[in-house]
Amino acid sequence: MSDLQISLLIIGAAIVVVVLLFNWFQERRFRNQANAAFETPVADVLMQTGMASDARDTHHRVEPAFDADGVNDITEINEPHLHIDVNPSPAGAAPVSAEDTARAMRPATSAPVHPATSPAAIPAAPYDELIEYRIRLGSDGVQANALADAFTHTRTLGKTVRWAGVPVGATQWEEVQPWRDVHYQQLVITMQLADRNGAVLEEQLTSLCELMQATAQSHGLRIACDDVVEALERAQAIDRFCVDVDVLIGLNVVARGEGSVNLTRIVRQAEGSGMVLGMDGVFQLLDSRSEQLYALCNHDAEPFSNEVVEGQTSQGVTLQFDVPRVPDGLKVFDGMVAFGRKLANEVGGILVDDNLRPLTDTGIEKIRMQLAQIYERMEARGVPSGSRRALRLFS
């Protein structure tokens, strides 16, 4: 080995030693800076003393419990566990440096000059703890448009996501609109745990959490995610309950024998009873909220239309009643039965079930008893039929 090669080896070894010593020194200095930054916590709207005591007070709150067989019992459940991550790092993201940590602890430079409102003056966030998963964000004032990418992405996750925020200086929650010129001091993002497509999936919850952690890291926000495992257990329980009570009742008006019914007369009766024709060619009776109470559709492939041909006929019509979405369901069901009998009398037909068996008073009463049991179970679970919560679950 020549003298030149030996010299190069010595120089290389010396450089490696110097680099290692420099990295050790830098790591120690950054660690001391980070520790110093956390010795005196910055005021955190997510970790105020009042909120901590509230969490302790409600840790053993009694809530309705869902099960598969519909037993009307009430069991004690724990509040969602909170994961507090001051410097969140999503999966696959680069490690957070001391410089990033220091930046996260400084007030946002784009925040308005007026101070944030005290958390004590802000009411509870619009969060449904029975059917939603929650993520909370705190800030000294993050601009709405900084949330635009995350806001758009959450629309692609497959479950309903709601955004609510409290603007800096305000005391009320509002729906977040990322195109507005506003700064938010508190944010709550929620994902619905179940609907008619089934329970939320683990990857949907983790995707939401990772997305919001990345957003928090990018903009120096404080973040608290509810426990994913606990939320998945709730989602499965809610979904089993929904399957048990998700019932659609159909009453049919058909002609006697091999004949047909007069659609012209049926349409006139529907319009005279206050039903409106939807874009899908189905008549609907709506409540004061414009929510459907029951519907009337044609048996034939051709839907109802605005132009009715005199003497037009059909094999029959069906009245449909979406059980969990209708408030005061027994009363509405009685009204639908009465309307069905009126249609049958008008066209000389007969009221039958889906198996074409005539519906007698005894048969109608059996259906009413089953409905009453379903509605009792929904009440016991905190999901009254036709309520806002029920409309969300059965959508």
C-alpha positions in Angstrom: 0.0 0.0 0.0 1.4 3.3 -1.0 2.0 6.4 1.2 -0.8 8.2 -0.7 -3.3 5.5 0.0 -2.4 5.4 3.7 -2.7 9.2 3.9 -6.2 9.1 2.3 -7.3 6.4 4.7 -6.2 8.5 7.7 -7.9 11.6 6.3 -11.1 9.7 5.7 -11.1 8.2 9.2 -10.5 11.6 10.6 -13.4 13.1 8.7 -15.8 10.3 9.9 -14.8 11.0 13.5 -15.3 14.7 13.1 -18.8 14.1 11.5 -19.8 11.8 14.3 -18.7 14.2 16.9 -20.5 17.1 15.2 -23.8 15.0 14.9 -23.5 14.1 18.6 -23.1 17.7 19.5 -26.0 18.9 17.4 -28.3 16.2 18.6 -27.5 17.1 22.2 -28.1 20.8 21.6 -31.4 20.2 19.8 -32.6 17.9 22.6 -31.8 20.6 25.2 -33.7 23.1 23.1 -36.8 20.9 22.7 -36.8 20.1 26.4 -36.6 23.8 27.3 -39.5 24.5 24.9 -41.7 22.0 26.7 -40.8 22.9 30.3 -43.2 25.8 30.2 -46.2 24.6 28.1 -47.8 27.0 25.7 -51.5 27.6 26.5 -53.3 24.8 24.7 -57.0 25.0 24.0 -57.1 21.2 23.7 -55.5 20.7 27.2 -57.0 23.4 29.4 -57.6 22.6 33.0 -61.3 22.9 32.6 -61.3 20.4 29.8 -59.2 17.9 31.7 -61.6 18.0 34.7 -64.6 17.6 32.4 -63.0 14.5 30.9 -62.4 13.1 34.3 -66.0 13.9 35.4 -67.4 12.1 32.3 -65.0 9.2 32.2 -67.7 6.8 33.6 -70.7 8.5 32.1 -73.6 6.0 31.4 -74.5 5.8 27.7 -76.9 3.6 25.7 -75.1 0.5 24.6 -75.7 -1.3 21.3 -75.8 -5.1 20.9 -76.7 -7.5 18.1 -79.8 -9.0 19.7 -81.5 -5.7 20.5 -81.7 -6.2 24.3 -82.8 -2.9 25.9 -80.0 -2.8 28.5 -77.9 0.2 29.5 -74.2 -0.5 30.1 -71.4 1.7 31.2 -68.9 2.7 28.6 -65.8 4.8 28.7 -65.2 8.0 26.9 -62.9 7.8 23.9 -59.2 7.8 24.8 -57.4 10.9 23.6 -54.0 10.7 21.9 -52.3 14.1 22.4 -49.5 14.7 19.9 -47.9 18.1 20.1 -45.7 17.4 17.1 -47.7 14.9 15.0 -45.8 12.9 12.4 -47.8 11.0 9.9 -46.8 7.6 8.6 -43.8 7.9 6.3 -43.2 11.5 7.1 -39.7 12.8 7.9 -38.7 13.2 11.6 -39.4 16.5 13.2 -36.4 18.6 13.8 -35.7 20.9 16.7 -36.2 23.8 14.3 -39.7 22.5 13.3 -40.5 22.1 17.0 -39.6 25.7 17.8 -41.6 26.9 14.8 -44.6 24.9 16.0 -44.4 26.6 19.4 -44.4 30.1 18.0 -47.7 31.9 17.2 -48.8 31.7 13.6 -47.5 34.7 11.7 -50.7 35.0 9.6 -53.0 35.1 12.6 -55.0 38.3 13.2 -53.9 40.7 15.9 -57.0 40.3 18.2 -56.6 37.7 20.9 -58.2 34.2 21.0 -61.3 33.8 23.0 -61.1 32.0 26.3 -62.1 28.3 26.0 -64.4 28.8 28.9 -66.6 31.1 26.8 -66.9 28.7 23.9 -69.7 26.1 24.1 -69.2 22.4 23.5 -68.2 21.4 19.9 -70.9 20.0 17.6 -69.9 16.4 18.0 -72.2 13.4 18.2 -70.3 11.0 20.6 -72.7 8.1 19.7 -72.1 7.9 16.0 -69.0 9.9 15.2 -65.2 9.7 15.5 -63.5 13.0 16.5 -60.3 14.9 15.9 -59.7 18.2 17.6 -57.3 20.9 16.5 -56.1 24.0 18.4 -54.4 27.0 17.0 -53.4 30.6 17.7 -55.2 31.4 14.4 -54.9 29.2 11.3 -56.2 30.7 8.1 -59.2 28.8 6.5 -57.6 28.5 3.1 -54.7 26.6 4.7 -57.2 23.8 5.3 -58.5 23.6 1.8 -56.4 20.6 0.6 -57.3 18.5 3.7 -60.9 19.6 3.5 -61.2 18.4 -0.1 -59.4 15.1 0.7 -61.8 14.2 3.5 -64.6 14.2 0.9 -63.0 11.1 -0.7 -62.7 8.9 2.3 -66.1 7.2 1.9 -67.8 8.3 5.0 -69.5 11.6 6.0 -66.9 14.0 7.4 -68.0 17.3 9.2 -65.8 20.3 9.8 -66.7 22.8 12.5 -64.6 25.7 13.8 -64.5 28.7 16.1 -63.1 31.9 14.5 -60.5 33.9 16.4 -62.4 36.3 18.7 -65.7 34.5 18.3 -67.6 32.3 20.8 -69.8 30.2 18.5 -69.0 27.2 16.3 -69.7 27.4 12.6 -69.3 25.1 9.6 -65.8 25.5 8.2 -65.6 27.0 4.7 -62.0 27.0 3.5 -62.6 29.6 0.9 -63.5 32.3 3.5 -61.1 34.9 4.8 -61.2 33.8 8.4 -58.8 32.4 11.0 -59.8 29.6 13.3 -58.7 29.1 16.9 -60.4 25.7 17.4 -61.5 23.0 15.0 -63.3 19.7 15.3 -63.4 17.2 12.4 -65.7 14.2 12.8 -66.3 11.1 10.7 -69.6 9.2 10.8 -69.1 5.7 12.1 -71.9 3.9 10.2 -74.6 4.4 7.5 -76.6 2.1 5.2 -73.3 1.2 3.4 -72.0 -0.4 6.7 -69.6 0.4 9.5 -66.6 2.6 9.0 -63.3 0.7 8.2 -60.1 1.0 10.1 -58.3 2.4 7.1 -60.8 5.2 6.8 -60.3 6.3 10.4 -56.5 6.0 10.2 -56.4 7.9 6.9 -58.4 10.7 8.4 -56.1 10.8 11.5 -52.9 10.7 9.4 -54.2 13.4 7.1 -55.0 15.7 10.0 -51.7 15.0 11.7 -49.9 16.0 8.5 -52.0 19.2 8.4 -51.3 19.9 12.0 -47.6 19.4 11.5 -47.5 21.7 8.4 -49.3 24.6 10.2 -48.1 24.2 13.8 -51.4 23.1 15.2 -52.1 21.1 18.3 -54.0 17.9 17.7 -56.0 15.3 19.7 -57.3 12.2 18.0 -59.9 9.9 19.6 -59.0 6.3 20.0 -59.4 4.4 16.8 -59.9 0.9 18.3 -62.7 2.2 20.6 -64.3 4.0 17.6 -64.2 0.8 15.5 -66.0 -1.1 18.3 -68.7 1.5 18.5 -69.0 1.4 14.7 -69.6 -2.3 14.6 -72.2 -2.1 17.4 -74.0 0.7 15.8 -74.0 -1.1 12.4 -75.5 -4.3 14.0 -78.2 -2.3 15.6 -79.0 -0.5 12.4 -79.3 -3.7 10.5 -81.8 -5.0 13.0 -84.2 -2.0 12.7 -83.7 -1.0 9.1 -87.0 -2.1 7.7 -88.9 -1.0 4.5 -92.6 -1.7 4.5 -94.5 -2.0 1.1 -98.2 -2.1 0.6 -99.5 -2.8 -2.9 -102.7 -1.9 -4.6 -103.4 -4.4 -7.4 -106.4 -5.2 -9.5 -108.7 -8.1 -8.7 -108.2 -11.1 -10.9 -106.2 -10.5 -14.1 -107.2 -6.9 -14.6 -105.3 -3.7 -14.2 -105.6 -0.5 -12.2 -106.4 3.0 -13.6 -103.3 5.1 -13.2 -105.2 8.3 -14.0 -107.4 8.0 -11.0 -104.4 7.0 -8.8 -102.4 10.1 -9.9 -105.4 12.4 -9.1 -105.8 10.8 -5.7 -102.1 11.3 -5.0 -102.1 14.9 -6.0 -105.3 15.5 -4.0 -103.7 14.0 -0.9 -100.8 16.5 -1.1 -98.2 14.2 -2.6 -95.6 15.7 -4.9 -93.9 14.0 -7.9 -90.1 13.7 -7.6 -87.5 13.8 -10.4 -87.4 10.0 -10.2 -91.1 9.6 -11.2 -92.2 8.6 -7.6 -94.8 10.5 -5.7 -93.8 11.5 -2.1 -95.7 12.7 0.9 -93.3 15.2 2.6 -93.2 16.6 6.2 -92.5 20.2 7.2 -88.7 19.5 6.8 -89.2 18.2 3.2 -88.4 14.7 4.5 -90.3 11.8 3.0 -93.0 10.2 5.0 -94.0 7.6 2.4 -93.8 7.1 -1.3 -96.0 5.9 -4.2 -94.4 4.2 -7.2 -95.7 2.4 -10.3 -95.3 -1.4 -10.7 -94.6 -1.0 -14.4 -91.2 -0.1 -15.6 -92.4 3.4 -16.7 -92.4 5.8 -13.7 -95.1 8.4 -13.1 -94.9 11.6 -15.2 -96.4 15.1 -15.1 -98.4 14.3 -18.2 -101.0 11.6 -17.4 -102.8 10.0 -20.3 -106.5 9.5 -19.7 -107.3 5.9 -19.2 -103.7 4.8 -18.6 -103.4 1.6 -16.7 -100.8 -0.4 -14.7 -100.4 -3.8 -13.1 -100.5 -2.0 -9.7 -98.8 0.6 -7.5 -96.8 0.3 -4.3 -96.8 2.5 -1.1 -93.4 2.4 0.6 -92.6 3.3 4.2 -89.0 3.7 5.3 -89.4 2.8 9.0 -86.4 4.3 10.8 -86.5 7.6 8.9 -90.1 8.6 9.8 -91.0 10.5 12.9 -94.2 9.5 14.7 -94.1 6.4 12.6 -97.2 4.6 13.8 -99.3 7.6 13.0 -97.8 7.9 9.6 -98.2 4.1 8.9 -101.9 4.4 9.8 -102.2 7.3 7.4 -100.5 5.3 4.6 -102.8 2.3 5.2 -105.8 4.5 5.0 -104.6 6.1 1.8 -103.9 2.6 0.3 -107.4 1.5 1.1 -108.7 4.7 -0.5 -106.7 4.0 -3.7 -108.0 0.4 -3.8 -111.6 1.5 -3.5 -111.1 4.2 -6.2 -109.8 1.8 -8.8 -111.7 -1.3 -7.7 -108.5 -3.1 -6.6 -107.3 -4.7 -3.4 -104.6 -3.9 -0.8 -102.0 -6.7 -0.6 -98.6 -7.4 0.9 -95.4 -8.2 -1.1 -96.5 -11.8 -1.4 -99.9 -10.7 -2.9 -101.8 -11.8 0.2 -104.8 -9.5 1.1 -104.0 -7.3 4.0 -106.8 -7.7 6.6 -107.2 -5.7 9.8 -105.5 -8.5 11.7 -102.5 -8.4 9.4 -102.3 -4.6 9.6 -102.3 -4.9 13.5 -99.4 -7.4 13.4 -97.4 -4.9 11.4 -98.2 -2.2 13.8 -97.0 -4.3 16.8 -93.7 -5.0 15.0 -93.3 -1.3 14.3 -94.0 -0.4 17.9 -91.2 -2.9 19.0 -88.8 -1.4 16.5 -89.5 2.2 17.7 -89.1 1.2 21.3 -85.7 -0.2 20.6 -84.7 2.9 18.6 -85.8 5.1 21.5 -83.8 3.0 24.0 -80.7 3.3 21.9 -80.9 7.1 21.7 -81.9 7.0 18.0 -85.5 8.1 17.8 -87.1 7.4 14.4 -87.0 10.4 12.1 -84.5 12.2 14.3 -81.5 14.0 12.9 -79.3 11.1 14.2 -81.6 8.5 12.5 -81.6 10.4 9.2 -77.8 10.4 9.3 -77.5 6.7 10.2 -80.1 5.5 7.7 -78.9 7.5 4.7 
